Amino acid sequence: MSDKRALIWVQHLLGIGHLRRAVFLARALAANDVDTLLVSGGMPLKGLNLGKATFKQLPPLRAADATFSVTVDAAGQEPDDVFRALRRKRLLELYRQHRPQVIVTEMYPFGRRQFRTELLPLLRAAHRTRPKPAIVASVRDILTERHDPARSRKMADLALRWYRTVLVHGDPELIPFEASFPETARISHLLRYTGYVGATGPGGPYGASGEVIVSAGGGAVGVHLLQTAIEARELSDLADRRWRLLAGPNLPREWFNALKRLSNEGVIVERARDDFPELLETAALSISQAGYNTALDVVSSRVRAVLVPFEAKGETEQRFRAERMAAAGLAEVVRESELTPERLAEAVDTAWALPQPEDRAIGVAGASESARIISEMIAA
């Protein structure tokens, strides 16, 4: 066992973006010679590339639907006190076995409030340990809008009470944290911007394949976008191009098969691919939602893009990100409530007629920068 140890807690609920970001961070830390344990409380996902990091699964929970108001287990049942106690006990066991010098909580305390029954005991145990581990929050660029100021104040209170550092995985030149978190001034001394976290690299031969890549993240809520894209193809100026639809791993098999039946010789329907960033680098145009990971891939690849942000049940994060990207000349936006084949085709034509997006100096080395910061904390 390395003498440098870190534990990362992550909980994905609907898509896989949170888990994917945590995997990138765990892999970068392990490559930095940190014995890294990634603990996930979401539904198991096959094929995770963890590098030298170790993975442990808590009894899994997911969101029952797009409201995120109720969590359920693998059988679709709401967790009772016994189930939550089992998760809490397992997390504390893993902490005591691994003895990390740094604990990273993904999103908490700026989200994942429903998991405080396991996280607060972890934080208390860490504060009783000697030497005391550093506690770090790992948070994306944009938070979901809170209409209750007391909730935001409570988040800041928790950060001030328990945390040494808040790693913001974004670029303040594009989206500063205060744009979505009104209590930022209170915790500004804790913030460290890392740049965006993802599997990014230099752009490839732009537009070489001529394909239109249509994606919907993890796939649990994106079927309407995929269906609409099939119908929009014939209405757009890119009707002569091949459209490749990527359905996420969480899209039910029956929905995936229905999409396959709708496809034709100009439309390919397949499951999401690990080489998605490379596909964008050689694509003519991207149609997608505006989740953290996909937006990063769009910006990095410099592909013309149409964004259809997920907005169900008061979700504001993706809309905010899409609007910022549109204002920066990086994408066209179609609101989810306006999504029709005709409107999508119109946006495709507008995006296709624009010049290639400029190569922007946006920080995209967030995983390696986060690993550097955490490694320095361990060494201090």
N, C-alpha and C positions, 0 to 999 in steps of 0.2 A: 504493500500500500504506500502511495506517495505521502510525504509529510505535508502536502498541500491538498486540502479537501474542501469540496463545496457540495451543497445540496440545493437543487432547484425544484420547487413545487409548481405544478401547472395544472390547470383545469380547463379543458375545452368543453363546450356545452352543445354547440350546434354545428359549426364548421370545424376546420382543423387548423386555422390560422394561429391560434394561441400555442397549440402543441408544436406546430412547425417552427415558430419563432424560438420556443424553448429548446427544441432539438438543435437548431443552429448555434444557440448560445452554449449548450452543453458540449457540443462537438468542438467548438472553439476553445472552451476552457480545458477540455481534456487534451487537446493538441498543445496547450500551454503547460502541460505536465501537472495539471490539477486533477486529482482523483475526484471525478464528478459523478454524482448520483442524481439522475432525473426521476422524480416521482410524479406520476400522472394520475389524476383522478377521473379522467374522461374515459370514453369508450375506447377499447384497444384498437390500434391501427397497425396493420401489417406493414413491413418493409421500411421501418424507420432506420435511417442511416445515422447512427449515433457515434460513429468513429470509435474512440477509446472510452467513451462514457458508458456508465451502467444505467440500466432502466429498471424501475420497479413500478408495479401497477397497484394502486389502491382499488378497493371495491368500487367499480365504475358507476358514475352518474352522468346523465345528459339532460339537456333541456327537453321538456315534453313537447314544446312547440316554439314558434318564433317569438312568443312574448317573453321568454326567459323567466317567467314568473314561477314556474313549477319545475322541479327536477325529478327525474325518475331513474330507476335502475335498469339493468339490461332486460328485465321482464316487463318494463313499463309501469312498475309500481313505485309510488312515492316512498322515499326512505323514511323509516321510523327511527326512534331514538336509538334502538339497538344497532341499526345499520350505521348511523352516524357515529356511534360510539366505537364500532369496529374500525371505521376509517381513521378516527382520531387515535385509537390505540396503535394501529399499524403505522401511522405516520410518526408517532413518537418513538416507536420501536426502531424505525429506520434511522431517525435522527440520532438516537443513542448508539446504534451500531456503527454509524458512519462517522460520527464525531467531527462534523464539518467546522471549519473556521469561518465560513461564510454561508449564510442561508439566503437564497433568492426566492422571493414569492412573485410569481408572474401575475400582474394586474393588481393584486391586493397590496395596499388598502384602497386602491382607486377603482376597484371593481371586485366581483366575486364575494360580495358581502354575505351571501347565503352560506359560505363555507367558513365563516368566522368560528364556528363551533370546533373546528379542527385546527385552524390557523392560530387563534389566540392562545390555546394551550401550547402550541409549538413555540410561539414567541416568548411566552412566560418561561418555558423550560430553557430556552436559549439564554434568557437573561439571568437565570439561576446558575448557569454553567460557568465554570472558571477554568481557563480563561474564557471570557464571554465571546461568542461568535459575532461577527458583524452581520447585520441584517440589511438586506438590499431589496428594494422594490424594482421590478422590471416592468416598464409600462410602455405602451405604444404611443404614437404621436398624438392621437386624438382620443378623448374620453367621450362616452355617451353623455349627451346633455342632461343635466340634472335640474329639474324645476323646483326642487326643495333646497334652498340654500343651506339648511341645517345638515343635509347629507354631505355636501362639499366640505363644510366646516369639520364634520366628523372625520372625513378622510384625512384632512390636514392634521387633525388632532392625533390620529393613529400614526401617521408618518412621523410626526414630531416626538411621539412617545416611544416608538419602538425602532425606528429606522436610522441607519447611518447615512445611507445614500439612496437616491431615487435615480435609476438609469432610465432616461427618456430616449426611446429608440426612434428618433426622428431628427430632423434638421430644422433649427429655429429660423433659418432663412426662408424656408418654405411654410412651415406651420409651427409657430411657437406654442409651448405647452399652455401658456396663459390664454390662448385663443379658445380652449375648451375647458379649462379648469380655473374658476374664478378665485380660488384661494392660493394661487401660485405664489404670490408675494410672501406669504407666510412660510413657505417651504423652499424658497429660492436658493437658500444656502445648501440644500440637500441635492439639488438637481445637477446631473451630469448628462449632457447630450452626447449620445454615442454615434449618431448617424443611424440609418435604417439597417435592419437586420434581415439578411436574406442571402440566397445563393446567387450573388451577382458577379458579373464579369464584364469585360469590354464588349461593346456592341459588335455584332457580326455584319455580314454582307446584307445591308438593309433591304428588305423587300424582295430578296432573291427568290423565294419560293412562290411569291404571289398569292399565298393562301390568306384567307380571313380566319383568324383563330377566335373561336367563341368559347368562353369559359365561365364557370359559375362557382368558383371556389370549391369548398368541400362538397357542395352539391345538394345539401338537404333542402335548401329553399330556392334553388335556381332553375327549376324545371321550366317555369314560365318564360324566362329569358331564352332558354335554349329552344323551346317551341317557337317563340316569336321570331327568332333568328332564322329558322328554317323557312318561315313564310316570308320574311323580309328579303331574302336573297334575290328572289325573282323581281323584286321591285326596285332594286338598287343598281347603281352604276357598276357594281362589282358582281353582277349576276353571272359573268363568264368566268369568275374565279372559283376555285375550290374552297368551300367553307368547311373547316374542321371543328366540330363541336366536342368539347371535353367535359364529360359528366363526372362530377366528383364521386369519391368513394362512398359517400353517405346517401347518394341518390338510390332509392329503392329499385330493385331489379326490374319490377314491372314497369316503372316509369322509363327506365333505360331502354327496355325492349320496345316500348311505345315510340320513343324517339327514333329508334332504329327503323321502325316501320314507316315513319314519316320521311326518312332520308331518301335521297336519290343519287344518281351518279355524280352529281356535283357537290354532295354533302356527305361527309364522313362523320359518324358518331362513334366515339370511343371513350373509354374511361380516362381520367386525368393521368397525365404522364409526368415522370420525373424530369424530363427535358423540356418542360414548359418554358423556362426562360430562353432556351435556345430556339424553340419554335417561334417565339416573339421576335427574336433578333433577325429572323429571315422571313417574317410575315409581311404582308402588305398592310394589314390592319388588324387591330384587336378589338373585340367586343367583350366586355366583362362587367362584373360588379366592381365595387371600389374598396374591397377589403385591403388590409395593410399589405399583405404579401403580394397580391396581384398588382396593386398600385406601384409598389416598388419595382416589380418586374417590368411594368409598362414604362416607367420613367427611365430605368436603366437601359432598356432596349432601344429607346427613341422611336418606337413604333407609333404610327398614327392610331388613335384610340377613341372608342366610344365607351363611356362609362354609364352603367345603369345601377346606381347605388341602392343597396338593400335598405328599405325604410319601414319595414313592418313594425307595427305596435310601438311607435315612438322612437325607434332606433334612429339616431342622428349622425353617428360616427362616419358612415360611408358617404352620406350626402355632403357633409362638411368637407371631407377629403376630396370628393369629386369636384366640388365648387372651387376649392383652392387650386386644384390641378387645372381646371378650365380657365381660371383667371390667369394662370401662368402660361397659358397657351399650350398645355400638354394634352388636352383631351376635349372632346365634345361630351355633353351630358344629356341623358334622357332620364327624367324622373320616373320612378317605378309606376306611379299612378298614371303616367302618360304613355306607358309602353304599349304600342301597337305595331304591327308589321310596317305600316306606312310611316309612323314616326321614327322607328328604328332605321328604316331604309333612308329616310331623309338625313338623319344624323350621320349615317355611314357615308353618304355622298358628300356632306359638308366636310367631314374629317378627311376624306380621301382627296378633296380638292385643295386642302391646306398644305403648306410646305412641311417637310419633315421636321419634327420637333428638334430644337437645338439641344446640343450636348450640354446639359446643365451641371454645374459643379455642386451637386447635392451629395451629402455624405451617405455612402452606402456600405461602409465597412463596419457596421454596428456590432456584428458578432465579435470580430477581432478586437475592436476598441473596448467592448464590454469585458472581454476576457482579460485585456491588459489592466483595466481598472480594478477588477476583482483580484487579479494576481497581486497587484500592488497592495491591496488591502490585507491580503493574507501575509505578505512579506513584512508589513509594517509592524 
